[in-house]
Each structure stands twice: as C-alpha cells, then as structure tokens.
C-alpha cells in the first residue's frame, strides 16, 4: 500500500476544517421525505397542494448503484420505479425538474457506504459488484479508482471482508465500504457529481457507520489520531508500547456503555472524527466546489438520547458537531411513535428538538419519528420548537392523512412570519452533559438530564437546551435559571417565571419572530384515545384520535420596556384568528386559552411603553 494514499493525521484535518468558510445558512419550515410512492402521479399533485420548502426524495448513493439495475430495486429501501441505471437516471432527472417547477428544493438520499451484492454467484457478480465490474461508465463517472471493488471494503482482523445478511435484499449480502479509504472517497465523489448533474439541490447522507474495520487505512489513521493526543506513558496504559509498530486487534465504534473503556472511547471518537473528515472532503469541499450552496445534511440517530451505543455524533468534538451542515435529521426510531398516557409517556420529541436546536445554533432540523398515526402531533411538535415538519411518513396516499398534512403545512405557510427565522424565547436553560459523556462515558448523567427535562416539560417551564461546552458565561447570563444534572434530584423552579394552567399532556414553548415585536406561545396537545394494544404505534391517522384541550390559562412575563398591543389565537382547524381578552399588570400579561385540538399559537403582539 502506497503511503501517499493513506490518511494524513486527523489533527491536521480538524484545524483545516475549523478554518473553512461556512456556507450561507439555509432556512425552511416544511419538508417531505419519501422512500416510496414518489413515482405515483398523485405525488406531484400532493407537492402542489402541500407546498413544502424541501422535497427529500430519490436515491443517489450506495442503494442506487447496488440495486437500480436489478429487479430487486423495486422493493425496500429505495423502491426504484424502473429497472436499469439509465432508466432510473432519466426518471430522477425529470422528477427533479418537476419538483423545481413546483417551488421545492430537491434533496436526494445518499447512502455513503452500505452496499448490497455478491462478489461471486452462479450468475456472476451481483448488485454493487456487478455495477463496479461491468456497468461503471467512465464517460459518466470517470476512471475506476481501483480494479477490484474488494479493495474498497471494511475488513476484519484476519483480512476477510466484513459482511452482513440483515436485509437479504434479493438474497444478496451486505458489505461496508471503508470511509478511511481514499479510493472509496474517490468513488463517492463520482457519485456526488452524478446526482448534481441530475439537478439536485443537495444531499441527505446516511449510513455513517464505522464498524470494527482493521484495514491498513484504519490502522494508520488511528495511530495518527492517537499520536498528538497521548504521551508514551499514557499510551502504555492502553497497552501500546510502540505506537508506530502497534497492530490494533480492535478499533471499535459504537459499543455497550457498560463495556466501555478510555481506549474504546478514543476509538469511538476517532471513528466519528474520521467519518466527519470523509463527509467534509466528499460533500463540503468537493460537492460544493461543483455546486456552491449545495444543501447538505446527515441522517443520524438519537432515539431517546442513546449515547456510546448510538448517535453518530455522541463523541464528536463540539467545534465539529454539525459544522457546515445546512439542516439536521435525527431519527428517534421506535422511542417516540406511541403513547402510554397513564404512565405519563407522551411519545414525543420535544426534548430532542430543543437539544438539536441549541446544539446546532438554531439550524433547521427534523425528527424521523416513523410516525404515520399521530400526523398532526408530529408536525406540531417540530413547528413549535423551531424544527421543519416532518421527517417521515407524509402519507399522501391516505386521504385523511393527506388532508391534515396539507392543512397544517398551509397553516405554517400562511403564518410564515411566526415560523421563518424565529428564535426561542426561554426563561431557563437545561444544560446537556456532553462533557461527561466525552470524558467518562457517563450515560447515567444523560439519563438524569432526560428525567430533568421531562419534569420541566410537565411543569410547563420555558427552557432551552445547550451542551455544556457551549454554555459560556455570556450565554448563561441570558437565562433566569440554569439547571444542571449535578443539581438536586428535583429541579428548583425560578420564583419569577411565566406560568400556565394546562394538562401535563400539553407542551408549551415560546418563540420570537425574525421581524417585529411579539411573543408566540406554542401549545401542542398529546392527549388522545389510545389504541387498545399497549405501546401500539397505531394503524394510521384513523388511530390518532386526539382529545381536545377544553381551556387553559397563561401568564406570560413580558420583555422589559414592552407592553401588549393585542393578543390573537391561531389554530390549523380555524382559518380565522380569534382576538383574546387579556390583562396586563406587573410586567406580565394574562389570558384564557380557548379550546384547541392538537396545535395552537397565541400571538402576543407588543409595542414599546410610552
């Protein structure tokens, strides 16, 4: 292996990445994402009616080149409408054109390393391996980086390829490309150019997994990572006597927190920095050199704040976290797609939303909740917390769901001044213990953070979330109360704060608009008639069955020097605003909250005191 092709030290990457010029921010408030049904004629009509800012659709990475030329591509995950690389290429080019005509930015899915196929079979090479050996078009993609595709893949300690059979698409196995391999990054660059040529505005990139790959590229890169971070004495504590000659028998990524060690956390941190380096080289530097302003996002996983064993960025240094990304996609998986109301479990993503908003610096984000039943709640909780509805399952083929999606998206569109470029207006801060995870793998601290967040939500405290390494004294000074996991078991509430008389099944937040003086109170109602089966995700919107909030009361603290001009009540179920009576005294405004079904916004319009 030529040394010139191996990775430069990752510390050099970190310095250069931090010096890169950040792209102009992208702002949007609604999106749709589809892996299936996007070839149906009614898809474009749905886009016309819902008018999303972003359509996340189409496949341009490993799934495309593994499956689009096979009859198995018609199934999970990509549901390609045609058979053949050229045929699907023509389809996506036209789809992107049609979406642009309807005012949507088009972001394509890009699987960065998960490959389906068989190097050999009775039919010859299949899937990705057939594409690479027989169907690679040099006029379209340039020359192949290497002759043998096996040279691109992750390897075990004995040199064999890492292989899985989890999905068995078309009876084929799954292989993983190594993101530390410069030849693989050359393949990715060819694929990035291909999608841009088909008219994409951006990519959402997924499968950011580094397994226990022990290839030469990973061995050299991990040594280069450790060298500037640890002295020889510290390395000896890891069992490394001579780093230059040391052959690692494991370089793990995600792992069981109970089995974590300082060295394993270094391996995880290295893995996530290495993945970030590949992302930046391929998409930020190369992709944006082809198309300035290329919209970029990562499809990551958070669940209910799973760390060490989940979350592709759990050990990533704060200065690299979401850097140069335009929006964030985080999946909550099966953690938030059902309710258990008697137990106080709302199946929500409110705390995750506030974490993403704070950690990213108010970038657009969405949650992939795999929620096809509580459609209105999924849209509302994102809209209420600065996110962009909705991450998945905008089921336009189901008439009731389609109607509500259109209704709620048009509500957001009509009141764009409330949502676009808004910022959180919070009176308290809950600090996320990122430092405890990084230094000690302390997932118990994350559990306590989560419990404290639930308590504050139940008590209708207006709070933001910020990781501890971003919680500077200047930032902390803007809040009336700061909560940390090292505090007493139960949060002590600030004496002076806004208060609300509402059920604990309602979540409360307040935002300020980009222009004008106002406070916008967002109310999301999770109460419903639950399915008979416990923890059931339901069978579609027919099982959402919200139970309306009959009434409530609010007493909001007003910004200094401001007085109330008027108070108005909005809800998606009513096209017209309702004027509310209010009372102002002692720097507060109080009003009754009318009945609402799932989501409402109360606009408290302000003006300077005379």
Secondary structure, 3 states (H helix, E strand, C coil): CCHHHCCCCHHHHHHHHHHCCCCCCCCCCEEEEECCCCCCHHHHHHHHHHCCCEEEEEECCHHHHHHCCCHHHHCCCCCCCCCCHHHHHHHHHHHHHHHHHCCCEEEEEEECCEEEEECCCCCCCEEHHHHHHHHCCHHHHCCCCCCCHHHHECECCCCCECEECCCCHHHCEEEEECCCCHHHHHHHHHHHHHHHHCCCCEEEEECCCCCCCCCHHHHHHHHHHHHCCCCHHHHHHCCCCCCCCCCCCCCCCCCCHHHCCHHHHHHHHHHHHHHHHHHHHHHHHHHHHHCCCCEEEEEEECCCCCCCCCCCCCCCCCCCCCCCCCEEEEECHHHCCCCEHHHCECCCCHHHHHHHHHHHCCCEEEEECCCCCCHHHHHHHHHHCCCCECCCCCCCCCHHHHHHHHHHHHHHHHCHHHHCCCEECCCEEEEECHHHHHHHCCHHHHHHHHHHHHHHHHCCCCEEEEEHHHCCHHHHCCCCEEECCCCCCCCCCCCCCCEEECCCCEEEEEEECCCCCEEEEEEEECCECCCCCCCCCCCCHHHCCECCECCEEEEEECCCCEEEEEEEEEECCEEEEEEECEEEECCEEEEEECCECCEEEEEEEEEECC
